[in-house]
Structures are given as C-alpha cells and as structure tokens.
Amino acid sequence: MRAIAICAALWLGGQAVAQGAGAEVPTGGRASAFPEFFARTGDAVALCLRPEPHWQDFCNGLVQGYAEHAVLTGKACIPRGTTRRQLVEVFTGPDVVVSTGYIDDLPAYETALEMFIRHFPCR
C-alpha cells in the first residue's frame, strides 16, 4: 500500500501540482528536459503555500510520498513522529525558496530528496 502511495505521489503529483499552481510550462519552443508528469519545484512550492485546505492536504500527501521514498531507499533518516507539516516546512523552507536554482525547473522530488538528506541525514 505504501509503495502505491509513493508511486502516486511521484506520478500524479506533477500533473496536479502544475494545474493547481496555475503553471504554464515554459519551454521556449523546445522540448522540456523532464517528462511532463514530474512536478517542478517552483510549481510544487507555490501549491504548498496556497491557503486552501484541499491544496494543503494534497501537498502534505505529496511531500509525505517523497519523504517515504527517501526513507525506504535509505537516503534520509526522518525521525519517527515527524509530522507531514514539518516535512512540508522543510520542503518550502528558506533552503529551497531562497537558494538559486531550486525554485526553477528542477523536479520537485529531486529538491525534496536533497532537502531531506540535508535536514535528516543518516549517521
């Protein structure tokens, strides 16, 4: 069941994030470097910062899927008891929003994985 949730977050998340953030995918007339179903970091962060409860719920689930994948693959060691909201705060925190490059076209999963590794390293 958990594997299904992770796959859904990775695959479906991209389409819903782009639509929810109202994002037009700028390609400048060229093909995107990433498949369309990958959520871009900027779109995912914009969606996670929306005030509507249904988008906050979606964001919580999306980021939880990213976090579970990071833990299951042994890349991050997120402590038991860490809430979904805390995971979202790591994903939408200053390391992502202020850092050059993260807010652009990187897939949201790659950014989330990097943030979880940084904030929850396995020792």
MORA-V884251 format. One record per residue. SS is DSSP state (H for helix, E for strand, L for the rest). OMEGA is omega in whole degrees, -180 to 180 (NA if undefined). Layout:
<<SS OMEGA> <SS OMEGA>>
This chain:
<<L -179> <H 179> <H 178> <H 179> <H -180> <H 179> <H 179> <H 179> <H -178> <H -174> <H -176> <H -177> <H -177> <H -179> <H -179> <H -180> <H -179> <H 180> <H -177> <H 180> <L -179> <L -173> <L 169> <L -178> <L -179> <L -180> <L 180> <L 179> <L 179> <L -179> <L 177> <L 178> <L -177> <L 175> <L -176> <L -176> <L 175> <L 176> <L 175> <E -176> <H -179> <H 179> <H -179> <H 179> <H 179> <H 179> <H -178> <H 180> <L 178> <L -176> <L -176> <L -177> <H -178> <H 177> <H 176> <H 177> <H 179> <H 180> <H 178> <H 180> <H 180> <H -178> <H 176> <H 177> <H 176> <H -178> <H -180> <H 178> <H 179> <H 180> <H -178> <H 179> <L 177> <L -178> <L 179> <L 179> <L -178> <L -176> <L 174> <L 179> <L 176> <L -177> <L 176> <H -179> <H 178> <H 178> <H 178> <H 179> <H 175> <H -178> <H -178> <L -176> <L -177> <H 179> <H -178> <H -172> <H -176> <L -177> <L 178> <L 175> <L -177> <L -174> <L -177> <L -168> <L 179> <L 174> <E -178> <H 180> <H -179> <H 179> <H 179> <H 180> <H 179> <H 180> <H 179> <H 176> <H -179> <H -175> <H -178> <L -177> <L 173> <L -177> <L NA>>
